[in-house]
Amino acid sequence: MYKNLIFDFDGTVGDTYPVFNAGVQASLTARGFHVDPAETMAALKVTFAHMAQTFDHLVPADTMRAELREYRLAHTEELIQPCAGLLPLLAAARERGVRCYIYTHSGGEVQKYLRCMGIEEHFVDLMTANENYPLKPDPTALLVLCERNNLVLSESLMIGDRDIDVHAGQNAGMHGCLFDPDGFYDPVKVGAEINVSSLDELIAYL
């Protein structure tokens, strides 16, 4: 049973990928390019950097990243919703004394989005990109988060919608959970200790 849950934010806590994909599509269509939304979503699910490089021949990568950030900041607050099963999981964690944290590549705007969803109070601490640690799957930021909150690695679970989230947790010495509601990943290749399609499936592990 886990005593500490560490969540990725985008696509795990907040269902932000539809907003991101709309932003990518806006940048492409503004220049007269039409790309299947499934294709842009697939690129986003790897990393933002991968997406920007994939479509660099259509929109320069730096421009795409800048425009996507602007689109996200302009539209996420009004559109963001909790991911599937998150609210029951947070309620069960609170009831059972399990502590929840966030480790994300996003910046300080995450705090605002948590408030928008009415769930800020459920999270003890956040590790964001503002702290400038190496990106996942490097475990450095995760280990700093654990150290400053006195978390026992064997009692902690890293939860995310991408392979790099799982691998960051494993590289830090904890278990990883892949949250993959759309079946984007091959679970065997990712190698997570736990695989779920809805976050409330994790209640059984608390």
Phi, psi and omega in degrees: 000138184265140179257345182224128176247125179245117186256138158295162179262295186292121180082001179233309173267302178259134179278074188265347185297325175300325177292314180300314183295322176297324178294318177297315180298322179297318179296320182289313184291332178297339180253010176085013180260140180238111181238138180305127179303331177295326180289318179291323178296317179300320179293320178298324183292342175283289169200163175298320181298319179297317178300313182298320179290325181299322184251020180297333179287346178255316177226125180309138188305316180297321178294316179300314180298318181295316181290325178294319178297316179298316180297317181299312182296328182282331191240340186298316185303322183277340188251342190294140175226154175295149178289164186301125176082359184294313186298314175299323179295315179297320179296318179293321179298315179298316182298326185260005177076021177274134184264142185242142183223168176230135171232112188223154172279352177282170185262203185295346179296343179302321179302318179296319182292325176298319177296320179301323181273354179073029184234010184304322186293346182280347187250128184284319186205154179233139169247114183243176179295341180298341181272354168061039172270164177303152184282159173302146010273011173302133185271001189305308182298321180295319178294323176296315177302316180294319182294318183285347177247008177056044180273138174275123186301320182291347179256009188242148181229126175268125186242129179200166183264003180231158179300326182293333176292311179301314185289329174298316178298313180295321178294334178277346179103016177240174177281158178237144176240127175265118174261109189223073185295337182259004179064037184289325186256155168276111185299331179294318180291324180289317176076029177289150176290331180226139175234129180223153174253347174220137188293336179291348172298338181283349179303326180295345182259005182267000000 
